[in-house]
Amino acid sequence: MDIKLQQLKYFLLVVEHGGFRSASVHANRSQAALSTSVKELDKILGQRLFEAGHKVKLTPFGEVCLPKIQHFMKQYQDLESDLQATAIGQRGKIRIASVPSVAAKLIPQVMASFTESHPNVEVSLIDDNAIGIEARLLAGEVDFAVGHCLHRNDNTVDFTPLLSDPLGVVCFADHPLACFSQGLSWQQLRAFPFIINGTCQLLENTPARVLFDHALYSVENITSLFSILELGIGITTLPKLAFPFNHQKLTWIPLNDPNIERIIGILRFKDRQVSPQADAFYQLCSQELNKINLSPLSHSSFNQETL
């Protein structure tokens, strides 16, 4: 026979209330029912828990069992509370993948707001490039991803567009192009050494694609890219979110021709159920990112080919 949880509860009630009568009142059960339950526990364990003829005095065996049973019941109660809290989204863990620019500038604000309402939920944030965040989502490593979608026609992935991130030119602050603060065309960039980075694929299928032919460097890491740009030996293009606020040595200038925007949104599986915690973070992230206005989000910009 297996030990029943109710038997352990009744045993502890008898100890706590100093007898079967008082314990039965607290349990709203008959005294005989509690006595039978403890006798069945004695039989399963092979020894008596209470002294014969003395219904409130523990045997030496009972003295040994008491702290063990108390410890087990505490763990059980903690587990019960934890599972209930998880079920309503108050505990647990959520995993998010994001492109670096969004992870650095937008997600922290969402996390701060989320922590206020869900202080016991662990949030794991992984930054990766556009290819990486989709791969992590498809592999089931994260609950959802934040960035720009590479495969909008994929039937397994749902993409919710939230904001538009315009592409611009990044150069040294005293570069000849820096005076064109209102915007540049790709033809104006041809006279200067060009540095390719991962987001430059936004220029694919546009006339600005010819800039690749004159590139001196190709740099994927954003930290390394800024280090090279700070030397003033080349220019590049970056989405506005990818450019640091108030950079002292570099400047960001809108690229007006071609006018390119990457659409930032949330990617998640269409048919995969997420936890209440992850859904709460998703809803909050949607609300917060929708408030940001880097440039107007239009139907035409959503249809742009993006990285």
C-alpha positions as CSV (number, residue, x, y, z in Angstrom):
1,M,0.0,0.0,0.0
2,D,1.1,3.5,-0.7
3,I,1.1,6.3,1.8
4,K,-1.7,8.8,1.2
5,L,-1.3,12.5,1.5
6,Q,-4.4,12.7,3.7
7,Q,-2.9,10.2,6.2
8,L,0.2,12.5,6.6
9,K,-2.1,15.5,7.0
10,Y,-4.2,13.9,9.7
11,F,-1.1,12.7,11.5
12,L,0.3,16.3,11.7
13,L,-3.1,17.6,12.7
14,V,-3.2,15.2,15.7
15,V,0.3,16.3,16.7
16,E,-0.5,20.0,16.2
17,H,-3.8,20.0,18.1
18,G,-2.8,17.6,20.8
19,G,-5.3,14.9,20.2
20,F,-7.7,13.2,17.8
21,R,-10.8,15.1,19.1
22,S,-9.5,18.5,18.5
23,A,-7.9,17.5,15.2
24,S,-11.1,16.1,14.0
25,V,-12.9,19.3,14.7
26,H,-10.3,21.2,12.7
27,A,-10.4,18.7,9.8
28,N,-14.2,18.7,9.9
29,R,-14.1,14.9,10.0
30,S,-15.1,12.4,12.6
31,Q,-12.7,11.3,15.3
32,A,-13.0,7.7,14.1
33,A,-12.1,8.7,10.6
34,L,-8.8,10.3,11.8
35,S,-8.0,7.4,14.1
36,T,-8.6,4.9,11.2
37,S,-6.4,7.0,8.9
38,V,-3.5,7.1,11.4
39,K,-3.8,3.3,12.1
40,E,-3.6,2.7,8.3
41,L,-0.4,4.8,8.2
42,D,1.0,2.8,11.1
43,K,0.3,-0.4,9.2
44,I,2.0,0.9,6.0
45,L,5.1,2.1,7.9
46,G,5.3,-1.1,10.0
47,Q,5.5,0.7,13.4
48,R,3.2,2.8,15.6
49,L,3.5,6.6,15.5
50,F,1.7,7.2,18.8
51,E,2.1,5.3,22.1
52,A,-0.5,2.6,22.8
53,G,-3.2,3.9,25.1
54,H,-1.8,7.5,24.8
55,K,-3.2,9.1,21.6
56,V,-1.1,12.2,21.8
57,K,2.3,10.9,22.8
58,L,4.7,10.0,20.0
59,T,6.7,6.8,20.0
60,P,10.4,7.1,19.4
61,F,9.7,6.1,15.8
62,G,7.0,8.8,15.6
63,E,9.6,11.4,16.9
64,V,11.9,10.5,14.1
65,C,9.1,10.6,11.5
66,L,7.6,13.9,12.6
67,P,10.3,16.3,11.2
68,K,10.5,14.3,8.0
69,I,6.8,14.4,7.4
70,Q,6.7,18.1,8.3
71,H,9.5,18.8,5.9
72,F,7.7,16.9,3.1
73,M,4.4,18.6,3.7
74,K,6.1,22.0,3.6
75,Q,7.7,21.1,0.2
76,Y,4.3,19.9,-1.0
77,Q,2.6,23.1,0.1
78,D,5.3,25.2,-1.6
79,L,4.9,23.1,-4.8
80,E,1.2,23.6,-4.7
81,S,1.5,27.4,-4.2
82,D,4.2,27.6,-6.9
83,L,2.1,25.6,-9.5
84,Q,-0.9,27.8,-8.8
85,A,1.1,30.9,-9.1
86,T,2.6,29.6,-12.3
87,A,-0.8,28.8,-13.7
88,I,-1.9,32.4,-13.2
89,G,1.4,33.8,-14.5
90,Q,2.9,35.0,-11.2
91,R,5.9,32.7,-11.3
92,G,8.0,30.7,-13.8
93,K,10.4,31.6,-16.5
94,I,10.0,33.2,-20.0
95,R,12.6,33.2,-22.7
96,I,12.9,36.0,-25.3
97,A,15.2,36.4,-28.3
98,S,15.8,39.9,-29.8
99,V,18.0,41.6,-32.3
100,P,20.7,43.6,-30.4
101,S,19.4,47.1,-31.1
102,V,15.9,46.2,-29.7
103,A,17.4,44.2,-26.9
104,A,19.5,47.2,-25.8
105,K,17.1,50.1,-26.3
106,L,13.5,48.8,-26.1
107,I,13.3,45.5,-24.2
108,P,14.8,46.8,-20.9
109,Q,11.9,49.3,-20.4
110,V,9.4,46.5,-21.0
111,M,11.2,44.2,-18.5
112,A,11.1,47.0,-15.9
113,S,7.4,47.3,-16.3
114,F,6.9,43.5,-16.3
115,T,8.9,43.1,-13.1
116,E,6.6,45.4,-11.2
117,S,3.6,43.2,-12.0
118,H,5.4,39.9,-12.1
119,P,8.2,40.1,-9.5
120,N,8.7,36.3,-9.2
121,V,8.9,35.5,-12.9
122,E,12.4,35.0,-14.3
123,V,13.0,36.6,-17.7
124,S,15.8,35.3,-19.9
125,L,16.8,37.7,-22.8
126,I,19.0,36.5,-25.6
127,D,20.3,38.9,-28.3
128,D,21.1,37.6,-31.7
129,N,20.9,38.6,-35.4
130,A,17.7,38.3,-37.4
131,I,18.6,34.8,-38.6
132,G,19.5,33.7,-35.1
133,I,16.3,34.9,-33.4
134,E,14.2,33.0,-35.9
135,A,16.3,29.9,-35.6
136,R,15.9,30.0,-31.8
137,L,12.2,30.4,-32.1
138,L,11.9,27.5,-34.6
139,A,14.0,25.3,-32.4
140,G,11.8,26.0,-29.4
141,E,14.5,27.7,-27.4
142,V,12.5,30.8,-26.8
143,D,8.8,31.7,-26.3
144,F,8.9,34.5,-28.8
145,A,11.3,36.7,-30.7
146,V,11.5,40.5,-31.2
147,G,13.0,41.9,-34.4
148,H,12.3,41.9,-38.1
149,C,10.9,38.9,-39.9
150,L,12.8,37.1,-42.6
151,H,10.1,34.7,-43.6
152,R,6.7,36.5,-43.6
153,N,5.2,33.8,-45.8
154,D,6.1,31.0,-43.3
155,N,2.9,29.4,-42.2
156,T,4.3,28.4,-38.9
157,V,5.4,31.8,-37.7
158,D,3.1,34.7,-36.8
159,F,4.6,38.2,-37.2
160,T,3.0,41.2,-35.6
161,P,4.5,44.5,-36.9
162,L,4.8,47.1,-34.2
163,L,7.1,49.9,-35.4
164,S,9.1,51.1,-38.4
165,D,12.9,51.6,-38.1
166,P,14.3,53.8,-41.0
167,L,17.7,53.1,-42.6
168,G,20.3,55.9,-42.4
169,V,24.0,56.6,-43.1
170,V,26.5,56.5,-40.3
171,C,29.8,58.5,-40.7
172,F,32.3,60.4,-38.7
173,A,30.9,63.6,-37.1
174,D,33.1,65.8,-39.3
175,H,32.7,63.8,-42.5
176,P,31.8,65.7,-45.6
177,L,28.4,63.9,-45.6
178,A,27.6,65.0,-42.1
179,C,26.4,68.4,-43.2
180,F,23.5,66.8,-45.1
181,S,21.4,66.3,-41.9
182,Q,18.1,66.3,-43.7
183,G,19.0,63.2,-45.7
184,L,21.2,61.6,-48.4
185,S,20.8,59.7,-51.6
186,W,22.7,56.6,-52.4
187,Q,24.5,58.4,-55.2
188,Q,26.1,60.7,-52.7
189,L,27.7,57.7,-50.9
190,R,29.5,56.3,-53.9
191,A,32.5,58.6,-53.6
192,F,33.4,57.2,-50.1
193,P,34.7,53.9,-48.8
194,F,31.8,51.7,-47.7
195,I,31.7,49.2,-44.8
196,I,29.3,46.3,-45.1
197,N,27.5,45.1,-42.0
198,G,24.7,42.6,-41.5
199,T,21.9,45.1,-41.9
200,C,23.2,46.2,-45.3
201,Q,21.2,43.4,-46.8
202,L,18.3,45.9,-46.5
203,L,19.9,47.5,-49.6
204,E,19.5,44.4,-51.7
205,N,17.2,44.8,-54.7
206,T,17.7,48.6,-54.7
207,P,20.1,50.7,-56.8
208,A,22.2,51.2,-53.6
209,R,23.3,47.6,-54.0
210,V,26.3,48.9,-56.1
211,L,27.8,50.3,-52.9
212,F,28.8,46.7,-52.0
213,D,31.2,46.7,-55.0
214,H,33.3,49.5,-53.4
215,A,33.3,48.1,-49.8
216,L,36.7,48.0,-48.1
217,Y,35.5,46.1,-45.1
218,S,32.8,43.7,-44.1
219,V,32.1,43.7,-40.3
220,E,29.3,41.7,-38.6
221,N,30.0,42.6,-34.9
222,I,28.4,45.9,-34.0
223,T,31.1,46.8,-31.5
224,S,33.8,46.2,-34.0
225,L,31.9,48.2,-36.6
226,F,31.7,51.3,-34.5
227,S,35.4,51.0,-33.6
228,I,36.2,51.1,-37.3
229,L,33.8,53.9,-38.1
230,E,35.3,56.0,-35.3
231,L,38.6,55.9,-37.1
232,G,36.9,57.8,-40.0
233,I,38.1,55.4,-42.7
234,G,34.6,54.6,-44.0
235,I,30.9,55.0,-43.9
236,T,28.0,52.5,-43.6
237,T,24.2,52.2,-43.3
238,L,22.4,51.2,-40.2
239,P,18.8,51.3,-39.0
240,K,18.1,54.1,-36.6
241,L,17.6,51.8,-33.6
242,A,21.1,50.3,-34.2
243,F,22.8,53.7,-33.8
244,P,23.7,54.7,-30.2
245,F,22.0,57.8,-28.8
246,N,24.2,60.8,-28.5
247,H,27.3,59.2,-30.0
248,Q,30.1,61.8,-29.6
249,K,32.2,60.8,-32.7
250,L,29.6,59.5,-35.2
251,T,26.4,60.8,-36.6
252,W,23.3,59.2,-38.2
253,I,21.7,60.8,-41.3
254,P,18.5,59.6,-42.9
255,L,18.8,57.8,-46.3
256,N,16.1,59.3,-48.4
257,D,16.9,57.6,-51.7
258,P,16.2,54.7,-51.5
259,N,13.8,55.2,-48.5
260,I,14.1,51.9,-46.7
261,E,12.6,50.8,-43.4
262,R,12.9,47.6,-41.4
263,I,9.7,46.6,-39.6
264,I,10.2,45.6,-36.0
265,G,7.7,43.3,-34.5
266,I,7.1,40.1,-32.5
267,L,7.5,36.6,-33.9
268,R,5.9,33.6,-32.4
269,F,4.5,30.2,-33.4
270,K,1.0,30.3,-34.7
271,D,-0.1,27.0,-33.2
272,R,2.1,26.8,-30.0
273,Q,0.5,27.6,-26.7
274,V,2.7,29.8,-24.5
275,S,2.6,30.2,-20.7
276,P,0.4,32.9,-19.0
277,Q,3.7,34.6,-18.1
278,A,5.0,34.7,-21.6
279,D,1.6,35.9,-22.9
280,A,1.6,38.7,-20.3
281,F,5.1,39.8,-21.5
282,Y,3.9,39.6,-25.1
283,Q,0.9,41.8,-24.5
284,L,3.1,44.3,-22.6
285,C,5.8,44.3,-25.2
286,S,3.2,44.9,-27.9
287,Q,1.8,47.9,-26.0
288,E,5.1,49.5,-25.2
289,L,6.6,49.1,-28.7
290,N,3.5,50.4,-30.3
291,K,4.0,53.7,-28.4
292,I,7.4,54.3,-30.1
293,N,7.4,56.4,-33.2
294,L,10.7,56.2,-35.1
295,S,8.9,56.9,-38.3
296,P,5.2,56.3,-39.4
297,L,4.4,52.7,-39.8
298,S,2.6,52.4,-43.2
299,H,1.4,49.6,-45.3
300,S,3.9,50.4,-48.0
301,S,6.8,50.3,-45.5
302,F,5.6,47.0,-44.2
303,N,5.9,45.5,-47.7
304,Q,9.5,46.6,-48.0
305,E,12.0,43.7,-48.2
306,T,13.9,43.7,-45.0
307,L,16.8,41.8,-43.5
